[in-house]
Amino acid sequence: MSEQSGSRLDPWIDSYAQRAQGLTASAIRALFAVASRPEVVSLAGGMPYVNALDANQFADITARVIREQGNTALQYGSGQGDQKLREQILEITSLVGVHSHPDDIVVTAGSQMGLDLVTKIFCDPGDTVLVESPSYVGALGVFRSYQCNVVHVDMDENGLNPEALRTALAEHKNVKFIYTIPSFHNPAGLTQNQQRREEILLIAKEFGVPILEDDPYGLLGFEGEPPQAIRALDDQSVIYLGSFSKTIASGLRLGWVIAPHGVREKIVLAAEAATLCPSNFVQLTISRYLAEQPWQQQIKVFQELYRERRDALLDSMQALMPAGTTWTIPEGGFYSWVTLPPGLDATSMLPRAVAELVAYVPGTGFYADGQGSQNLRLSYCYPDPDRIREGVRRLAVVLEAEIEVLNTFGPAHPAATPSFFSPRSDTR
Ligand SMILES: Cc1ncc(COP(=O)(O)O)c(C=O)c1O
């Protein structure tokens, strides 16, 4: 019996499958319990501002779904998802250039489930997945739970770097897919331009590796038309993940996968094994919402709201952040990625920040390999602009104090992450 198994905390510690070893709570989780107190300005979580929705409208829709379609809403449904909803999803994806057939779509409990299903059907333990550097923490959790070998590929101001991608594909065997968030990246706040998308697709095809395109923020751009998805360029090499979480409501837990025929069949079988079918009640609610409500108008409301908050964040960082701090300028989505002055460590700084009543996510959470200590992610989606400004003011106080300590006593940890994204970052 191992020392750990004698622990009263968990008598089953020796019984878990190897893949469960990747399921560990991060050390910063406890701090987030504190960070959710109302006096703390949280620039940490990526929670959509659902308060901007009309709750009465949803109350009315859900009541009518139960009253008028109760026999279906309260029953099991198709493993692939409701046919009418899949048709409506295509109206949404047409805005990012994805024109497909309802048969190519699988409805899931959020795009998080799509990530899980795709990884489940492609990856054996030890298989490699290529991800951006940094990448979405929830995806890294999925890849870890399937014991994937996660390899980070550098980004530049246009997102995933094609040369770095080519090198990684040449160096690594058994690459099962390239996971990318091309629009309004979480956490980097960057967007691939059209040329970059075409280049990445060409390289992926050259090496015969599919792209897993994660696009929950694609319709939340602040300027002009939404970027066209990589999936719009190729329907055989790209598996596309979409979500209602940011454009309608994350609490409804609904998203979708669009995949080539064979992959789609496997995903349906894997989804049925996991959950039998998505919730009929939620699908019918969203379907009615899309049919009856001006959803494009609501997306515009979200865009305006998030743009104002993004501006509040960037303006106050420009005014207050100490010299040597850089950050990305998001053109949509929820996040800006901050690089601290050399010598500062975002993880060890977090307790001080929480004591100053401001929270962020340290950069190391967005890497599978321990990088990111000099970075942090700031989310502007949830607090109102005044709170954001106050949060940045508090954060700047923390940074100034850390710099003073650094200048007095020298670095506690060597800087682990080179500063990057500086070409498009504001610096002071
Ligand atoms: C890049 C990315 N992918 C997937 C998800 C999961 O979204 P969903 O609510 O659709 O499961 C998120 C949530 O924040 C995300 O940022």
The ligand as an SDF file (V2000), in Angstrom:
LIG
                    3D

 16 16  0  0  0  0  0  0  0  0999 V2000
  -11.7140   28.1330  -26.8250 C   0  0  0  0  0  0  0  0  0  0  0  0
  -12.8420   27.5010  -26.0750 C   0  0  0  0  0  0  0  0  0  0  0  0
  -13.2950   26.3110  -26.4870 N   0  0  0  0  0  0  0  0  0  0  0  0
  -14.3090   25.6990  -25.8600 C   0  0  0  0  0  0  0  0  0  0  0  0
  -14.9180   26.2770  -24.7590 C   0  0  0  0  0  0  0  0  0  0  0  0
  -16.0420   25.5390  -24.0930 C   0  0  0  0  0  0  0  0  0  0  0  0
  -17.2470   26.1470  -24.4220 O   0  0  0  0  0  0  0  0  0  0  0  0
  -18.6500   25.4630  -24.2200 P   0  0  0  0  0  0  0  0  0  0  0  0
  -19.3540   26.2820  -23.1980 O   0  0  0  0  0  0  0  0  0  0  0  0
  -19.3050   25.5140  -25.5590 O   0  0  0  0  0  0  0  0  0  0  0  0
  -18.4420   24.0530  -23.7800 O   0  0  0  0  0  0  0  0  0  0  0  0
  -14.4750   27.5200  -24.2990 C   0  0  0  0  0  0  0  0  0  0  0  0
  -15.0810   28.1370  -23.1090 C   0  0  0  0  0  0  0  0  0  0  0  0
  -14.6590   29.1160  -22.5870 O   0  0  0  0  0  0  0  0  0  0  0  0
  -13.4100   28.1490  -24.9820 C   0  0  0  0  0  0  0  0  0  0  0  0
  -12.9360   29.3440  -24.6070 O   0  0  0  0  0  0  0  0  0  0  0  0
  1  2  1  0
  2  3  1  0
  2 15  2  0
  3  4  2  0
  4  5  1  0
  5  6  1  0
  5 12  2  0
  6  7  1  0
  7  8  1  0
  8  9  2  0
  8 10  1  0
  8 11  1  0
 12 13  1  0
 12 15  1  0
 13 14  2  0
 15 16  1  0
M  END
$$$$
